Amino acid sequence: MNRTKSLAALVIALLAMLALVPSAGAAPSDTTAYLTNIRVGAHPTYDRVVLDVTNLPSSFAYTPQDKLYYDPSGLPVNIPGCTFGRLAMQGATEHTDSGQLTYTGPQTFTTPQLTNVRAVAVIGDFEKVLSIGLGLRHAAAVHVFTLTAPNRVVIDVNH
């Protein structure tokens, strides 16, 4: 009887320990917003830039700019546009802590299919602050928001 109780206690202890060990396929608990893709789309009254991310950034801010500079080097960004915009996302990056890229697309590309947005560029990825630059034909209202399922940051630029 004592032996049965000991065996039962051992089985319960082993099951409890297994519950604490993450499975091989378990998702990491990292809440970093890893950039995985950049897409653009033309709409009747606005241009859309979509940043696909694994998680939503902790915060973000869009600011109009006269010129764009790479962060943190401060070197000028050379993309077409008469005016520019910079989206800075806190808690976001395009690479893992081990240096593996999560976004393998172009760092800079033009957008001839769009009306106002002329170019998109990744202009900063430093200490989990990811910056995206836009080259615009002219200043316009910009609306930045997030969507889920899948997670993405959306930049709508009026024509």
N, C-alpha and C positions, 0 to 999 in steps of 0.2 A: 504494500500500500504506500509506504514511504517512497519507494522507488518510482511508482506511478506519479505521485505528486511532484517529485523532483523532475521527472521527464516532462511533465506538463508545464512546469514552471520554466524549464529550459526552452521548450518550443515557443511559449509565449514571449520569452525574452528575445529569442531569435527573430520572431515575427516583428516585434517592436523595433528591433535594430534595422531590419530590412525596410521598414516603413520610413526610416530616417535617411536612407541612402537613395539619392536620385537615380532614376532609371537612365539608361544610356541615351535614350531619345528625348529626354526631358529638355524643355526650353530653358535657356539660361534666365536667371532672375534679373539680368541687366536691363535697365529701363532706358538705355541710350537709344536715341533715334538714329538708326543706321540708314543712310541714304542708299537705296537700291536701284532707282531709276529716275530719269527726268523725261517727262513727256510734255508736248505742247499741243494745243488745239485751237482752231479758228472758230469763232462764234460770230453771229451777226453784229453784235455791238461791243464785243470785248475779245481779247486774246487770253488764253488760259495757259499757265505753266503749272504742271503738276509734279511735285516731288514725292515719289513713293518712298516711304520710310517704314522701318520695322515697328517702331513705337513713335508716339507723338513727342515732339520736342517739349521741354519743360516750359519754354517761353520763346517768343519770336518777335521781331520788330522789323518793319519795312521803312526805309528812309530814302527819299529822293536824294540824288547826288549830282553834282556838276561833273565829277570824274570818279572813276572807280580805282581802287588800289588793292593789290593783293595783301591779304592778312596772313602772317604778321610782317612780311618783308617790306611793305610800303611801296613796292614797285607799281607803276601804273599798269592798268589792265587795258589792253588794246582790243576793243570790240566796237563794231559799228553802233552809232547812236548819236543823237543830238543832245539827249539828256539820259540820265541813268537812274537806276534804283538798286538798293542793296537790301537783301533780306538776311538778317542774322538770326540764327536759331541756336538757343542755348540747349545744351544736353544733346547735341547732334554731331555726327561725324560721318565720313565716308570710308572709314577703315576700323578694323578691330584693334584692340589693345596690342595684339601681336603684329600689327602692320598689314594684315590682309585686307585688300580693298573690298568694300561691299558694293561700291558703285564703280563699274568698269567701263562706263560709257565715256563719251568725249567730255573733256573738261571745259571746252568752249565750242559752241556751235551757233551758226546763223539760222534764222527762222524765216525764210522767204515766204512761207505759206501764211504768215501772220501779218496783220495790218499795222500794228503799232510796235510790237516787240520785234526788234531786229536781231537780237542775239541773247544767248544765255551763257553764263560762265560760272563755274565753281571758283570763287575768288578767295576763299579762306577755309581752312580746316585746322584749327589750332586749339588745343585744350578743350575739346568737345564744344567748340563754337564753330558751326558751319555757316559760311556766308555764300550766298548766291547773288550774282550781279546780273542785271538786265540792261541791255542797251535799247533805248526807245527812240522812235521817230520824233515824238513830242511829249511834253508833260501831260499826264492824264491821271484821273482818279484810279487808285489801286485798292483792291480789296483782298486781304490775305486771311485765310481761315483754314481750319483743319476738318478732315472727314475721316471716318473710321470704316472698317470692314470693306476694303483694306485701309490701313492707315496711310494718310497722305496730307501734305501741306499744299494748298491751292493758292495760286496768285492770279487774280483776274485783273487785267489791265484794260481800261476802257479805250475804245478807238478814239 
